[in-house]
């Protein structure tokens, strides 16, 4: 019996030490686990965006972020686009090409730490960069609408709560990055470990703009219920699109732009 007890104690000690090691590793490496910054920064010449320009936007700590800007046609707004987690913003150039083809202007950019913009990547800097990008677009003098995709739903919602725009569209959003992490890593104390939590569920209470949310039922990256909850918390609801069988990156090909365009042209009434 003594040998058995000693063996059980040894197993328990090993399990505790191993679990502690996992927690320490995740805590120290959390941002490399949370963000996917690999990817190529495309040149504008690799796209059909002949009227767009490469811009550098000053942000906090004397840093500068890079993006693309194109002005709108008369009567159209500028879409301030807050990118998702993977790759550079330039990977979405087909979207920007469609925006421009339909008369919309756009500003898209990389947060610090992503391919186009050097610097330290963390929530605080993402939010500062996002405010700086909005201010840059605002100075152009056109009406502004905000589009946040995936990770970008965090800074997009934050900016909408702090600044005045015409509308806020959230594509495959979370109610918070913490909520997604807790669902995915239920066996870990994510709330204690996670520094960059992006509390959309708190920020959205301060959003006065009409809000449109688009989610897919087959999304395994950010399950649809996270976006549905964010929509339920929005004070000014303008529409919820739940696309059956759509994954995290499928909504554009399933007609999101047609819905987004209608929303941006009449944000208070689009469904």
Residue pairs with C-beta under 8 A, 6 or more apart in sequence:
22 188
23 188
23 189
23 193
26 33
26 188
26 193
27 193
30 193
30 194
30 195
30 196
31 121
31 122
31 195
31 196
34 177
34 194
34 196
35 85
35 113
35 121
35 151
36 85
36 86
36 87
37 113
37 114
37 115
37 121
38 86
38 87
38 115
39 86
39 87
39 88
39 91
39 114
39 115
40 87
40 88
40 90
40 91
40 115
41 66
41 88
41 90
41 110
41 115
41 116
42 88
42 90
42 91
42 93
44 52
44 53
44 54
44 68
46 93
47 90
47 93
47 96
47 97
48 97
49 68
49 70
49 93
49 96
49 97
49 100
51 70
51 71
51 100
52 68
52 69
52 70
52 96
52 100
52 106
53 68
53 69
53 70
54 66
54 67
54 68
55 66
55 67
55 68
55 69
55 107
55 109
55 136
56 64
56 65
56 66
57 64
57 65
57 66
57 67
57 109
57 129
57 132
57 133
57 136
58 64
58 132
59 65
59 112
59 125
59 128
59 129
59 132
60 125
60 128
60 129
60 132
61 119
63 112
63 117
63 118
63 119
63 125
64 117
65 109
65 110
65 111
65 112
65 116
65 117
65 119
65 129
65 132
65 133
66 109
66 110
66 116
66 117
67 89
67 107
67 108
67 109
67 110
67 116
67 133
68 89
68 90
68 96
68 106
68 107
68 108
68 109
69 105
69 106
69 107
69 136
69 137
69 140
70 96
70 99
70 100
70 105
70 106
71 78
71 105
71 140
71 142
72 78
72 103
72 104
72 105
72 142
73 103
73 104
75 103
76 102
76 103
76 104
76 105
76 142
77 104
77 105
77 142
77 143
77 144
77 145
77 166
77 264
78 104
78 105
78 106
78 107
78 137
78 140
78 142
78 143
78 144
78 145
79 99
79 104
79 105
79 106
79 107
79 145
79 146
79 147
79 264
80 106
80 107
80 133
80 134
80 137
80 144
80 145
80 146
80 147
80 156
80 159
80 165
81 89
81 92
81 95
81 96
81 106
81 107
81 108
81 147
81 149
81 152
82 130
82 146
82 147
82 148
82 149
82 152
82 153
82 155
82 156
82 159
83 89
83 92
83 108
83 109
83 110
83 111
83 114
83 149
83 151
83 152
84 149
84 150
84 151
84 152
84 172
85 150
85 151
87 114
87 115
88 110
88 114
88 115
88 116
89 108
89 109
89 110
89 114
89 116
90 108
90 115
90 116
92 108
92 149
95 252
95 257
96 106
96 108
98 257
99 105
99 106
100 106
102 261
104 261
104 264
105 140
105 142
107 133
107 136
107 137
109 116
109 117
109 129
109 133
110 116
110 117
111 117
111 121
111 125
111 126
111 129
111 130
111 155
112 118
112 119
112 120
112 121
112 125
112 126
112 129
113 119
113 120
113 121
113 122
113 125
114 121
117 129
119 125
122 195
122 196
123 154
123 195
123 196
123 197
123 198
126 154
126 155
126 196
127 155
127 158
129 155
130 155
130 156
130 158
130 159
131 159
131 162
131 163
134 144
134 146
134 159
134 163
134 165
135 163
137 144
138 144
138 163
143 166
144 165
144 166
145 165
145 166
145 167
145 168
145 169
145 264
145 267
146 156
146 159
146 160
146 165
146 167
146 168
146 169
146 209
147 156
147 169
147 171
147 260
148 154
148 155
148 156
148 157
148 168
148 169
148 170
148 171
148 173
149 171
149 172
150 171
150 172
150 173
150 174
150 221
150 222
150 248
151 177
151 198
153 170
153 171
153 172
153 173
153 174
153 198
153 200
153 227
153 230
154 174
154 177
154 198
154 200
154 203
155 198
156 168
156 170
157 168
157 170
157 173
157 200
157 203
157 204
157 207
157 230
158 198
158 203
159 165
160 168
160 203
160 207
160 209
161 203
161 204
161 205
161 206
161 207
162 206
164 208
164 209
165 209
166 209
166 264
166 267
167 209
167 210
167 211
167 212
167 238
167 263
167 264
167 267
168 207
168 209
168 210
168 211
168 212
169 211
169 212
169 213
169 214
169 260
169 263
169 264
170 211
170 212
170 213
170 214
170 227
170 230
170 231
171 214
171 251
171 256
172 214
172 215
172 216
172 219
172 221
172 222
172 227
172 248
172 251
173 200
173 213
173 215
173 222
173 226
173 227
173 230
174 180
174 198
174 200
174 222
174 226
174 227
174 230
175 200
175 201
175 226
175 227
175 229
175 230
175 233
176 197
176 198
176 199
176 200
176 201
176 202
177 194
177 196
177 197
177 198
178 190
178 191
178 194
178 197
178 198
178 199
179 201
179 226
180 222
180 226
181 190
181 194
182 190
182 191
183 223
200 230
201 229
201 230
201 233
204 211
204 230
204 233
204 234
204 235
205 233
205 235
207 234
207 235
207 236
208 235
208 236
209 236
209 267
210 236
210 237
210 238
210 263
210 267
210 268
210 270
211 231
211 234
211 236
211 237
211 238
212 238
212 239
212 240
212 241
212 259
212 260
212 263
212 267
212 270
213 227
213 228
213 230
213 231
213 234
213 239
213 240
213 241
214 227
214 240
214 241
214 243
214 251
214 256
214 259
214 260
215 224
215 226
215 227
215 228
215 240
215 241
215 242
215 243
215 246
215 251
216 224
216 242
216 243
216 244
216 245
216 246
216 247
216 248
216 250
216 251
216 254
217 224
217 242
217 243
217 244
217 245
217 246
218 244
218 245
218 246
218 247
218 250
219 246
219 247
219 248
220 247
220 248
221 247
221 248
222 248
224 242
228 240
228 242
231 237
231 240
238 263
238 267
238 268
238 269
238 270
238 271
239 259
239 263
239 270
239 271
241 251
241 256
241 259
243 250
243 251
243 254
246 254
259 270
262 270
263 270
